[in-house]
Amino acid sequence: MIIDNKNLWKKARKIIPGGNGLLSKRPERFLPDGWPTYFKKAKGIHIWDLNNKKFMDMTYMGIGTSVLGYNNTFINNFVKNKIDQGINTTLNCYEEYELAKELLKIDKFADQVKFARGGGEAMSLAIRIARAKTRKNKIIFCGYHGWHDWYLSANLQNIKNLNNHLLKNLKPVGVPKNFKNSAIPIEFNNLEMLKKIRNLKDIAAIVVEPCRMEKLSKRYVNKLNSICKKRKIVLIVDEITSGWRDCKGGIYKKIGLKPSLVIYGKALGNGFAISAIIGEKKVMDIAQDTFVSSTAWTERVGFAAGLGVIKFLNKNDVFSHNKKIGIKIKRGWLALAKKHGLKIEVNNLNTIINFNFLYGKKNDYLITLFTEIMLKKNVLANNTIYISYYHKDQIIVKYLRLVDKAFKRISNFLKTNDGGLKSQVRKFNYTRLK
């Protein structure tokens, strides 16, 4: 029996608000009328849907989790061995201590580690630690840092405050109104905004992503380091998305950030749930005084996965491979766009790569059209790729061959208005679906 993905998703939305627990996996963000939705199995960069149809993943790779490929045999076997010995008992698992030691070898500025499961809760824990340490309340931030009250409270002042930080018009419904003015956004690489917050009082922490689709500039980094040092502000670097892609640990080391705390998630477990807050003892020690505790933070699987990831990275040249592949794809995009007379731009990262069409309000339409065309060839694609170790050269040759055909069709559409979308345009922002 053939399973109707679209109908199944409608049923899911009736019993699960939004259809699932993660915005980034909702089919409306890719191709509202055609995205496969559910998977049966995955391996490397391939995913099989409930009808056993095989797709090549040339987009988010588990929303950035699977930098070492889906269902990685080495990591799975490492984890399975631990599972067979029990995952959660009255006693602690040794792997928590073992993973903490390994992380402190990699991030030499740090002295202590606290673990959680998801990136969002790790960020919230870091905010709690910073406020507890400084006895101050205000959080200055740029970038996307999750769904928790401290972050969403920025939109209590203005519903558009978070618009330039990934998602637009996020409603702070349910966030206590007395949180207003406790979280203040600043723009990525905007030096003038940094100058404006220099004299603000009651700042507990400044939170930044070192990169999203571009890196923080050297001038911005230097100014940020200086302000935090002079004002004794806790600098929190959110590496949940960027970490473990360009190097072991975080990219903050490459761009010169001097953090007090660094947050890891996603790729640290290669799909298994694990997140970490690492930092200086003088900041982290306060975590013993403010109450933070969770049963799920002590189960064995996440720690084992983190250890497996580090062991795999020690055995394989993942980072140079991923960089090489990312550069090859970006060059391919640019060459093919030129070939077909399309105007695009690409970002300056090599392991999270992105292109955008330069046609104003038509861009979302064209990206959705690109997705639709590629899906007909059994490729999951949009304008962003999280590179993984299993994006091999032969895969890229095949992918770019299909991009060539897709760009040709998009070019013809722009000239003639023929061959347009059969689906609705993607809904990239957080919206209530009817």
C-alpha positions as CSV (number, residue, x, y, z in Angstrom):
1,M,0.0,0.0,0.0
2,I,1.3,3.4,-1.0
3,I,1.4,5.9,1.9
4,D,0.1,9.4,1.2
5,N,2.6,11.6,2.9
6,K,0.6,14.8,2.5
7,N,-2.6,13.3,4.1
8,L,-0.5,11.7,6.9
9,W,1.0,15.1,7.7
10,K,-2.5,16.6,7.9
11,K,-3.5,13.9,10.4
12,A,-0.3,14.5,12.4
13,R,-1.1,18.2,12.7
14,K,-4.5,17.4,14.2
15,I,-3.0,15.5,17.2
16,I,0.5,17.2,17.4
17,P,0.5,21.1,17.5
18,G,2.4,22.1,14.4
19,G,2.7,18.5,13.3
20,N,6.0,17.8,15.0
21,G,8.4,19.2,17.7
22,L,10.8,21.1,15.3
23,L,10.0,23.9,13.0
24,S,12.9,23.2,10.7
25,K,11.6,19.7,9.7
26,R,8.1,20.8,8.8
27,P,7.4,20.2,5.0
28,E,5.9,23.6,4.6
29,R,9.4,25.1,5.0
30,F,10.6,23.1,1.9
31,L,7.8,22.2,-0.5
32,P,4.3,22.5,1.1
33,D,2.5,20.2,-1.4
34,G,5.2,17.6,-2.0
35,W,7.9,17.1,0.7
36,P,8.2,13.5,1.8
37,T,7.8,14.3,5.5
38,Y,8.5,10.9,7.2
39,F,11.5,8.6,6.9
40,K,11.8,4.9,7.4
41,K,15.6,4.6,7.4
42,A,18.8,6.5,6.6
43,K,22.4,5.8,5.8
44,G,25.3,8.1,4.8
45,I,23.5,10.9,2.9
46,H,20.5,8.9,1.8
47,I,17.0,8.7,3.3
48,W,14.2,6.3,2.5
49,D,10.6,7.4,3.0
50,L,7.7,5.2,4.3
51,N,7.2,4.0,0.7
52,N,10.9,2.9,0.5
53,K,11.7,5.7,-2.0
54,K,15.3,6.6,-1.7
55,F,16.4,10.3,-1.6
56,M,19.8,12.0,-1.6
57,D,20.0,14.6,1.2
58,M,21.6,17.8,-0.3
59,T,20.2,20.1,2.3
60,Y,20.1,20.1,6.2
61,M,21.5,16.6,7.1
62,G,19.3,16.2,10.1
63,I,19.1,20.0,10.7
64,G,22.9,20.1,11.1
65,T,23.3,17.1,13.4
66,S,24.8,14.5,11.1
67,V,28.2,15.9,10.1
68,L,29.5,12.3,10.0
69,G,26.6,11.0,8.0
70,Y,23.4,9.3,8.9
71,N,23.5,6.0,10.8
72,N,27.3,6.1,11.1
73,T,28.3,2.5,11.8
74,F,31.4,3.4,13.9
75,I,29.4,5.6,16.3
76,N,26.4,3.3,16.3
77,N,28.5,0.3,17.4
78,F,30.1,2.4,20.1
79,V,26.7,3.5,21.4
80,K,25.1,0.1,21.1
81,N,27.8,-1.5,23.2
82,K,27.0,1.0,26.0
83,I,23.2,0.5,25.6
84,D,23.7,-3.2,26.1
85,Q,25.3,-2.5,29.4
86,G,22.4,-0.2,30.6
87,I,21.7,3.4,30.0
88,N,20.3,5.0,33.2
89,T,20.8,3.6,36.7
90,T,20.8,4.9,40.3
91,L,24.6,5.4,39.9
92,N,26.3,7.8,37.4
93,C,27.8,6.6,34.1
94,Y,31.5,7.0,33.8
95,E,31.1,8.3,30.2
96,E,29.9,11.7,31.6
97,Y,33.3,12.2,33.2
98,E,35.1,10.8,30.2
99,L,33.5,13.1,27.7
100,A,34.1,16.1,30.0
101,K,37.8,15.3,30.1
102,E,37.9,15.0,26.3
103,L,36.2,18.3,25.7
104,L,38.5,20.1,28.1
105,K,41.5,18.8,26.1
106,I,40.0,20.4,23.0
107,D,38.8,23.7,24.5
108,K,41.8,24.6,26.6
109,F,40.4,27.9,27.9
110,A,37.8,26.0,29.9
111,D,37.9,24.2,33.2
112,Q,34.5,22.7,33.7
113,V,31.6,21.2,31.7
114,K,27.9,20.8,32.3
115,F,25.8,18.6,30.0
116,A,22.2,18.8,28.8
117,R,20.3,17.2,25.9
118,G,19.2,19.8,23.5
119,G,20.8,23.0,22.3
120,G,18.0,25.3,23.5
121,E,18.1,24.0,27.1
122,A,21.9,24.3,27.2
123,M,21.6,27.9,26.1
124,S,19.0,28.5,28.9
125,L,21.3,26.9,31.4
126,A,24.2,29.1,30.2
127,I,22.0,32.2,30.7
128,R,21.1,31.1,34.2
129,I,24.8,30.6,35.0
130,A,25.7,34.1,33.7
131,R,23.0,35.8,35.6
132,A,23.8,33.9,38.8
133,K,27.5,34.7,38.4
134,T,27.1,38.5,37.8
135,R,23.9,39.1,39.8
136,K,22.8,41.1,36.8
137,N,19.8,40.5,34.5
138,K,20.2,41.9,30.9
139,I,21.3,39.7,28.1
140,I,22.6,41.3,24.9
141,F,22.6,38.9,21.9
142,C,22.9,38.5,18.2
143,G,21.9,35.4,16.2
144,Y,19.4,32.6,16.8
145,H,19.5,31.0,20.3
146,G,16.4,28.8,20.6
147,W,12.9,29.0,21.8
148,H,13.1,29.7,25.6
149,D,11.6,32.6,27.4
150,W,14.8,34.6,27.8
151,Y,15.3,34.8,24.1
152,L,11.7,35.2,22.9
153,S,11.2,38.0,25.5
154,A,13.1,40.3,23.0
155,N,9.9,40.5,21.0
156,L,7.9,41.8,24.0
157,Q,9.4,45.2,23.2
158,N,8.8,44.9,19.5
159,I,7.4,41.9,17.5
160,K,10.1,42.6,14.9
161,N,13.1,42.6,17.2
162,L,14.1,39.0,16.2
163,N,13.4,39.4,12.5
164,N,17.0,39.7,11.6
165,H,18.1,36.8,13.8
166,L,16.7,33.9,11.6
167,L,12.9,33.8,12.2
168,K,10.4,36.7,11.6
169,N,7.4,37.8,13.7
170,L,7.8,35.3,16.5
171,K,5.0,35.9,18.9
172,P,6.1,36.0,22.6
173,V,2.7,34.5,23.7
174,G,3.1,33.0,27.1
175,V,6.4,34.8,28.0
176,P,5.9,36.8,31.2
177,K,5.5,40.5,30.5
178,N,7.9,41.4,33.3
179,F,10.7,39.9,31.1
180,K,10.4,43.0,28.9
181,N,13.7,44.7,28.2
182,S,15.7,41.8,29.7
183,A,17.0,40.6,26.3
184,I,18.2,43.1,23.8
185,P,19.2,42.2,20.3
186,I,22.1,43.7,18.3
187,E,22.9,43.1,14.7
188,F,25.6,40.7,13.4
189,N,28.8,42.6,12.7
190,N,27.2,46.0,13.5
191,L,29.9,48.0,15.3
192,E,27.7,51.0,15.9
193,M,25.2,48.8,17.9
194,L,28.1,47.5,20.0
195,K,29.1,51.0,20.8
196,K,25.6,51.8,21.9
197,I,25.5,49.0,24.5
198,R,28.9,49.8,25.9
199,N,27.4,52.0,28.7
200,L,24.3,50.0,29.4
201,K,24.1,48.9,33.0
202,D,23.0,45.5,34.4
203,I,24.4,43.4,31.6
204,A,25.0,39.8,32.7
205,A,26.1,38.4,29.3
206,I,26.6,39.0,25.6
207,V,25.6,36.0,23.5
208,V,26.8,35.5,19.9
209,E,26.9,32.9,17.2
210,P,30.4,33.1,15.6
211,C,28.8,32.5,12.3
212,R,25.5,31.7,10.7
213,M,25.9,32.2,6.9
214,E,28.9,34.5,7.4
215,K,31.6,34.9,10.1
216,L,31.9,37.6,12.6
217,S,34.4,40.2,11.4
218,K,37.8,40.7,13.1
219,R,36.9,44.3,14.1
220,Y,33.6,43.1,15.7
221,V,35.3,40.3,17.5
222,N,38.0,42.5,18.9
223,K,35.5,45.1,20.1
224,L,33.3,42.4,21.7
225,N,36.3,40.9,23.5
226,S,37.3,44.3,24.8
227,I,33.8,45.3,26.1
228,C,33.4,42.0,27.9
229,K,36.8,42.1,29.5
230,K,36.5,45.7,30.7
231,R,32.9,45.3,31.9
232,K,33.4,41.8,33.4
233,I,30.5,40.7,31.2
234,V,30.1,36.9,30.5
235,L,30.7,36.3,26.8
236,I,28.7,33.2,25.7
237,V,29.5,31.8,22.3
238,D,26.7,29.7,20.8
239,E,28.4,26.9,18.7
240,I,25.3,24.7,18.6
241,T,25.1,25.1,14.8
242,S,28.6,26.0,13.9
243,G,30.6,23.6,16.2
244,W,32.4,20.5,15.1
245,R,32.3,21.4,11.4
246,D,35.5,23.3,10.7
247,C,37.5,21.9,13.5
248,K,37.2,19.9,16.8
249,G,35.1,22.0,19.0
250,G,34.2,25.5,18.0
251,I,35.0,27.9,15.2
252,Y,35.4,30.7,17.9
253,K,39.1,29.7,18.0
254,K,39.6,30.5,14.4
255,I,38.1,34.0,14.6
256,G,39.6,35.1,17.8
257,L,36.7,35.2,20.2
258,K,37.6,35.0,24.0
259,P,34.6,33.3,25.6
260,S,33.7,32.7,29.1
261,L,31.2,30.0,28.1
262,V,30.8,27.9,24.9
263,I,27.7,25.9,24.0
264,Y,27.8,22.8,21.9
265,G,25.0,20.6,20.5
266,K,23.9,19.1,17.2
267,A,27.0,17.7,15.6
268,L,28.6,16.8,18.9
269,G,26.3,13.7,19.0
270,N,26.0,13.2,15.2
271,G,22.2,12.8,15.7
272,F,22.2,11.5,19.2
273,A,20.9,14.0,21.8
274,I,23.7,15.7,23.7
275,S,24.7,19.3,24.4
276,A,27.4,20.8,26.5
277,I,28.2,24.1,28.3
278,I,32.0,24.5,28.8
279,G,33.6,27.4,30.5
280,E,36.0,28.9,33.0
281,K,35.8,27.7,36.6
282,K,35.2,31.2,37.9
283,V,32.0,31.3,35.9
284,M,30.9,27.7,35.8
285,D,31.3,27.1,39.5
286,I,28.2,29.0,40.3
287,A,26.2,26.2,38.7
288,Q,26.4,24.5,42.1
289,D,24.6,27.4,43.8
290,T,21.7,27.9,41.3
291,F,19.4,24.9,41.1
292,V,19.8,23.0,37.8
293,S,19.1,19.3,37.6
294,S,17.5,16.7,35.2
295,T,17.3,12.9,35.1
296,A,17.7,13.0,31.3
297,W,21.0,14.8,31.6
298,T,22.6,11.7,33.1
299,E,21.7,9.0,30.7
300,R,24.5,7.2,29.0
301,V,23.6,7.3,25.3
302,G,24.4,11.0,24.6
303,F,27.8,10.8,26.3
304,A,28.7,7.6,24.4
305,A,27.7,9.3,21.2
306,G,29.9,12.3,21.9
307,L,32.9,10.1,22.7
308,G,32.2,8.1,19.5
309,V,32.2,11.4,17.5
310,I,35.6,12.5,18.9
311,K,37.1,9.0,18.3
312,F,35.8,9.1,14.7
313,L,37.3,12.5,14.2
314,N,40.6,11.3,15.6
315,K,40.7,8.6,13.0
316,N,39.4,10.5,9.9
317,D,40.3,13.7,8.2
318,V,36.7,15.0,8.3
319,F,37.3,18.7,8.3
320,S,39.6,19.1,5.2
321,H,37.2,16.7,3.3
322,N,34.1,18.8,4.2
323,K,35.8,22.0,3.4
324,K,36.9,20.7,0.0
325,I,33.4,19.5,-0.8
326,G,31.8,22.7,0.3
327,I,34.1,24.8,-2.0
328,K,33.5,22.5,-4.9
329,I,29.7,22.8,-4.6
330,K,29.9,26.6,-4.2
331,R,32.1,26.9,-7.3
332,G,29.6,24.7,-9.1
333,W,26.7,26.9,-8.2
334,L,28.4,30.0,-9.4
335,A,29.6,28.4,-12.7
336,L,26.2,27.0,-13.5
337,A,24.4,30.3,-12.6
338,K,26.7,32.1,-15.0
339,K,26.1,29.5,-17.7
340,H,22.4,30.1,-17.5
341,G,22.4,33.8,-16.9
342,L,21.1,33.6,-13.3
343,K,22.0,36.1,-10.6
344,I,23.0,34.4,-7.4
345,E,25.3,35.0,-4.4
346,V,27.0,32.4,-2.2
347,N,28.1,32.7,1.5
348,N,31.6,32.8,2.8
349,L,31.5,29.6,4.8
350,N,32.7,26.2,3.4
351,T,31.0,23.6,5.6
352,I,27.5,25.3,5.9
353,I,27.0,26.6,2.4
354,N,24.3,28.7,0.9
355,F,23.2,30.4,-2.2
356,N,20.5,33.0,-2.8
357,F,18.9,34.2,-5.9
358,L,19.1,38.0,-6.4
359,Y,15.6,38.6,-7.7
360,G,14.0,40.4,-4.7
361,K,10.5,39.2,-3.8
362,K,10.8,36.3,-6.3
363,N,13.6,34.6,-4.3
364,D,11.4,32.4,-2.1
365,Y,9.4,31.4,-5.2
366,L,12.6,30.5,-7.1
367,I,14.1,28.5,-4.1
368,T,10.8,26.6,-3.8
369,L,10.9,25.9,-7.6
370,F,14.5,24.7,-7.2
371,T,13.3,22.3,-4.5
372,E,10.4,21.0,-6.6
373,I,12.6,20.4,-9.6
374,M,15.3,18.5,-7.6
375,L,12.8,16.5,-5.7
376,K,11.5,15.0,-9.0
377,K,15.0,13.5,-9.3
378,N,14.8,12.1,-5.8
379,V,17.1,14.8,-4.3
380,L,16.2,16.7,-1.1
381,A,17.5,20.2,-1.8
382,N,17.0,23.9,-1.2
383,N,19.5,26.7,-1.1
384,T,21.5,25.5,1.9
385,I,23.7,22.4,2.5
386,Y,25.2,21.2,5.7
387,I,28.2,19.3,4.4
388,S,28.8,15.9,5.8
389,Y,31.7,13.4,5.6
390,Y,29.6,11.2,3.3
391,H,29.1,13.9,0.6
392,K,31.7,12.3,-1.6
393,D,33.1,13.5,-5.0
394,Q,30.9,11.2,-7.1
395,I,27.8,12.4,-5.2
396,I,28.7,16.0,-6.0
397,V,29.2,15.3,-9.7
398,K,25.7,13.8,-9.8
399,Y,24.2,16.7,-7.8
400,L,25.8,19.4,-9.9
401,R,24.6,17.7,-13.1
402,L,21.0,18.0,-11.7
403,V,21.6,21.6,-10.5
404,D,22.6,22.4,-14.1
405,K,19.2,21.2,-15.4
406,A,17.3,22.9,-12.5
407,F,19.1,26.3,-13.2
408,K,18.3,26.0,-16.9
409,R,14.6,25.6,-16.2
410,I,14.6,28.4,-13.6
411,S,16.4,30.6,-16.2
412,N,13.7,29.8,-18.8
413,F,10.9,30.5,-16.3
414,L,12.3,34.0,-15.6
415,K,12.4,34.7,-19.4
416,T,9.1,33.1,-20.4
417,N,7.1,32.6,-17.2
418,D,6.6,29.0,-18.3
419,G,7.4,26.0,-16.2
420,G,6.6,27.5,-12.8
421,L,5.7,26.0,-9.4
422,K,3.1,23.3,-9.1
423,S,3.3,23.6,-5.3
424,Q,2.7,26.5,-2.9
425,V,5.7,28.7,-2.1
426,R,7.6,27.6,1.0
427,K,6.6,29.1,4.4
428,F,10.0,29.8,5.8
429,N,9.0,31.6,9.0
430,Y,7.1,30.4,12.1
431,T,3.4,30.7,11.2
432,R,0.2,29.1,12.4
433,L,-0.9,26.7,9.7
434,K,-4.5,26.3,8.9
